[in-house]
Amino acid sequence: MSATRRRPGRPAGSDAGDTRAGLLAAARTVFSERGYAGAGIAEIVARAGVSAPVLYHHFAGKADLYRAVAADVYDEVLGALEAAAGSGGAFVERLDAVLAAAAELNEADPTIAGFATAMPADLRLTADLAPVREEMGRVRAFFLALAAACPDVPRHRRAAVADACATLIAGLSRAGAIQSSQAEFRRTVESLRLLVRGELF
């Protein structure tokens, strides 16, 4: 008795939420590897194990999917950073914990760094992705709120602190995407943690 061949579509036994999550995960991987221009719908749906009509049921098109991936990435990143920052202590201590969490996040899911690194070029080349800039701004907003919550950060320095920290995280994302090994990335993070704590020099 031959096995019945199943047409591509929603995987058997899955619901809409699972299907959407699978599409986001597949798209994140493809976008992180190829950038927006190089990513193809055919490859994304193949990796997700669904058909193109299923993708279009959940997303209006590639740009809409990319925007959803960006929101998903920043939700994950900021969730981890907020948890690491905690609710008390000096700013330097909380930033140190955030950097440690960033290293762990990169090790757990390298597609985050790849996607974040490709994003600036994607935004410059594709006008349809302009709303993603609001997602990128969430990292600065997080650090601005963190600075405001720490009495040791003077009010007039909060914006500068937020700018510096957001740049630091963006640089870490790039390092995570281009460095040859997790060990090399860990060394980079540990060097930055020493710098932040005033122990590097």
Secondary structure, 3 states (H helix, E strand, C coil): CCCCCCCCCCCCCCCHHHHHHHHHHHHHHHHHHHHHHHCCHHHHHHHHCCCHHHHHHHCCCHHHHHHHHHHHHHHHHHHHHHHHHCCCCCHHHHHHHHHHHHHHHHHHCCHHHHHHHHHHHHHHHCHHHCCHHHHHHHHHHHHHHHHHHCCCCCHHHHHHHHHHHHHHHHHHHHHHHHCCCHHHHHHHHHHHHHHHCCCCC
